[in-house]
């Protein structure tokens, strides 16, 4: 069996890129009886770390890691032609963000969340972008043989928002990348020192993307209101990305509140650097307004960090009872949670340990096995169009 894989999001730093690298990477390793053909942008082929068993099919003239409505019609045509002529039994799209139509081949399509429907003005640009995105999503759903999402919470939201038969949406859960594990103190100290920070000052860490729907300004406001000395690290790309950027408004709010000396924006950090920060952080905070799975929260918890999370169904699904929760726009509640973690060592240690135990049960192997079943069903005609 030959299965095509849309790998144009492979290098993306956001959650759907992590899903592709981890879930699909394990899928290729586990499913030795299937030949996986990876369609990639030729311009980035040499820089990609793809599974050894993958057959790589570079497509010239195509941009990589493009999502939303920003894929040009020429890009779409080139990818469509390449995959349609690939002699495939099925094609897997790890995420609808980089979807392109494939003629005459059953498809498995991932719908990670409904953020573009819940908060379109915060996730996409102007009206044209939103219209084109909705059109692409509609085509992907209509043409898909099998659909999947990444949490039970996301599945419920999709069923409420999109006219799809319930039996056609399967959950393929996520898990922390293996890099996210507790690190030794000397390794963590070196990573912290590179950012001009010290281990003798409490650190509050955020690393879930600097986009408007991530609600980072509320975190800055809550942090500015605490009375306990601490430093706030806001990690993430500072030069834009696949979603809208809130970097300018975040910087402005930091200045307005006069906390420039207490807040650090180091830009993008590697997984190893983040794992080091989480391992010694007093708290990891994710104040998002919406999430499909909430991967940054489980990554922080996997390192033993005490997590403070916006009260969302996706966050509750993975860390209910082992994190502190607050209403996403309730600055006072977030301030109180920060003060509690920063001043109550027993609470901080308990939340961190129970969170680490909770996410230790999550596995990318389980994700890969679920994908293998979906791909097999699509290729063998056991899946039905949504």
N, C-alpha and C positions, 0 to 999 in steps of 0.2 A: 504494500500500500504506500502511495506517495501523498504526503500531506504538505500543502503550502503553508507558510507562516508569514504573516505581515510583520516583518521585523524593522519597519521604519521608525518604530518608537523605542527600539532597543536601547539607545543611548540616552533616552529622556530621563531627567532627574526626578520627575514627579512620580506619584504613586503608580500610574499605569506603566511607566517604564520599569519600575521595580518589579511589578507583577510579571511583565514579559520576561525579564532576565531570570527571575527565580522560578516561577511556575513553569514557563515553557522550557527553560534550561533543564529543569529536573525531568520534564516530560520527555525530552529527547534522550536523556540518560536512561530513563526507566523503560521506554518503549523501543527496545532494540529491534523489534520486528518491523518497524515502520521507518520509511525514509522521509525525513523532514527537509523540505526545501525552503530556505530562508530568502525572502525577497527584501533586498536592502538597497539603499541609495548608494550608487557606485562611488560617490565622492567620499563616503565615510567607511567604506568596506574595510580598508586597512586598519582603521582605528578600533573596530568592533571586536570584543572578546566573545565570540560565538561558540556554541557547543562544538566539540571536535567532530561529532558525527553528523553535523548539519551540512547539507549541500547548499552552498551559497550561490544565489542568483542575483548579481548586481544589476540594477536598472539605471541606465545612464540618463542624465538630465533631470533627475528627481531629487527634490530636497528632502532631507532627513528630519525626523522628529517634528513634523508639522501636524497640527491638530486643528480643531475647530473648523472654521470655514476657509482656512487659509491655504488649503491644498489647491493649486491651480488646475484648470481643466486639462492642461497638457500633462501635468503630473499624473492625474487620475487616469488619463488615456494610456500613458506609458505603463503604469502599474497594471492596469486592467489587461492590456494586451500580453504583457509578460506572464502574468499568472494564468490567464485563460489558455495560453499555449504551452503551459508547463506539464501537461499530461498528469494532472492532479486528480486524486480521488476525493479530496476535501481541502478546504482552506480554512485556517484558523486566524482570526483577528483577535489578539489579546485585548484590544480595546477598540471601541467604536471611534475614538478620537482620531485614529489614522486610517479609518476604513476607506476602501475603494471597491467598486463593483467587480465581480469576477463572473464571466459568462459561462454558464453550463456546468458549474462546479458547486456542490453542496458547501455551505459555509457555516462556521461556528463563530459567533460574534459576542464579544464581551461588552456589557453595559455596566460600567462601574458605579454609576450614581445618577441622580437627576439634578445635579447642581445647576446645570445650564437651564433647567426648567424652573427650579426653585428660586434661583437668584441670577437670572440672565444678565441683568445690568451690571452685576459684580464679576461675572465669569467671562463674558464676551464683550467685544467692543461695541460698535454702533449697531443700528437696526439691520443693516445689510448683513453683517456677520451673523446676527442671530437668526435671520431668515434662512441664510445659506446653511448654517449649522443644523437647523431644524429639518431642512430638506434632506441633508445627508443622513441624519439620524433616522428619518422616516424611511428612506430607501434601504438603509442597512437592516432595519427591523423587518421590513416587508420581504426582503430577499433572503434573510437568514433562514437556514434550516434548523439551527439550534441556537438558543440564546443563553447566556449565563451572566450572573452578577456576583459580587464578592462578599455579600453578607445577607442574612435573613432580613435585616432592617432595610437594606437597599431593595431587596426583592419586594417587600411590602410597599415601599414607596413607588417603585416602578409600576406595580399592578394598579395602584391608585391613579397614577399619572398617565399611563400609556395603555392603549387598548390592545393588550396582548393576552392570550389564553394563559392561565396560571401554570398549566402543566408544561409550558414551553420555556419557563425561566428557571434555571437550575443554579444553585449556589456553589461557587468555587471559591472557598475562603482564602485569605492571605495569611501571612506569617512574618515574623521578623527575619530580615536577612541574617545569615550566620555571623556577620560582622558585629551584630548588636548583642554583646555579651559583657558581663562585668569585666573591667580591665584592672590590671594591677596599679597600685598607687603611683609608682615611679613613671609608668607609661602615661597615665592620666596627667600627672604633674607636668610632664614635658609638653603635652598638648595644650594644657591650660596656659603655660608660660608663653607659648607661641602667640597667644592672643593678648598678652600683656596682663593676664589675670593671675591670681594666687589662690592656693587651696585654703588659705586661712580666712577667706571672705566667702560667704554663702553665695552660690550661683543659682540663678533661675534661668532655665534654658528653654528656648522655643526654636523649633526647626521643622516647621510644617508648610513652608512656602509663604512668601511675602505678597500675597494677593488680597484684593479687597474682601473676598468671602471668608478669609481666614481670621478676620476680626482682630488683627494685631493691635490696633489703636486702643481697644478696650484693655488689653493686657498692659500696654504702656501706661494707661491712666491708672489702672489698679496698682501697678508697681510703684508709680509715683506717690501713691497715697499710703504706702506701708511705712511704719515707723522703725522697723528692724533694718539695720544696715545690710545691703546685699548688692549684687551686680546682676544685671539682666543681659543675657546673650540672645540676640535675634539673628539666627543663622539662616541663610538663604541667598539665592541669586539676587544681586543688586542691579543687574542690567536687563531686567525684563525676563521673558520666558514665554511658555506656551499660553499662559493665562494673563489677564490684565495684571499690572504691577501696582502695588500700593506703597512702593518705597518712598516716593516723594511725600505722601501724606503722613507716613510713619515718621520720617525724619522731622517734618514740620511739627508734629505733635510732641515729639521728644524735646524739641527746642522750646515750644510753648510752655511745657511743664517744667523746664529747667533741669532736666535729668540727663543732660549730655554726658556728664562725667560718670554716670552710673549705668549707662546702656552702651553695649558694644554691638556693632553690626559688622561681623567679620566677612560677610559674603558667603559664597558656597563653601561648605566643609565636607570633607570626605566622610564616608561611613566610619572609618576608624577614628577620625577626629571627633565625630559626634558621639561614638560609643564611649570614648574617654571622658567627654564632658558629662554625658548622662551618668557615668559611673561615679562621679564625685559631686554631682549637682544636688543641691538641697531640694529642688523640685524641677520637674519638666511640665510645661503648661501647653495645652492645645485648646485655644478658645474659639475654634471654628464655628461658623454659623451653619454649616452643613458638611457631612462626610458620607462617603459610601461605605468605607470600612474603618478608616481612622488608623492607617498604618503608622504614622509618627508616634501615636500614643503607645502602641504595642512595642515599637522599637525602643522607646525610652524605658518602658516597664521591663523589657528583657534585660536591660543593663542594671536593673535594680533601683532606678530612679522613682521617687514618689511622684505620682502623676496627678495633676489637677486638670480636669477636662470639662469642656462645655457639655451640658446635659443633652446629648443627642442619642437617638436609638442605636446608632452604630457604635458609639463609645460604650454605651451600657451593655451591648452584646458581648464585648470582649473583656470589659473591666468593671462591670457592675459589682459593687461591694468591696472593691479593692483599689479604688481611686476616690479622690474628692471631686464632687461635681458642683457646677454652678450654672445658672441660666446664662446663655451666651452673651447677652447684652447687660447683665447685671454687674456693673463694675464693683459695687460695694461687696457683693458676695465673693467675687474673685479676690478682692483685697483681703477679706476675712480668711479665705482659704490659704492665701500666701502667708499671712501672719501666723496662722496655725502651724503650717508646715515648718516655717522658719524658727518658731519658738518652742515647739513641742518635739523634742528629739524622738521620744518613744513613738509618737504618731508618724513621724517621717520614716523611721526604720520599719515600722509595721506596714505602712502603705507600700513602701518600696519592696519589701520581701513578699508580701501577698500578691502584689502585681506581677512580680517576676515569676512566681509559681503559676499564676493564672495563664500567662502567655506561653509558658514552657510547653503547653499541650498543643500549641499551634504548629503546623508542619507544612512545608512546601511540598513534601512528598504526597501528602493528602491532596493538595491542590493539583499536582501533576496527574495523580491517578484519576481524579474527577474529570480533568480535561481529556485524558486518554479515552475514557468512556464516551464522552460527548463527541469527540472526533470520530471514533469508531462507529457510533450510532449514525452520524451524518453520512459517513462514507458508505455505509452498508444499507442506507435507506431506511434506518429505523427511526430517524428523526423526521419530524414533519414541519413544514414551514409554519412560522408563527402566524 
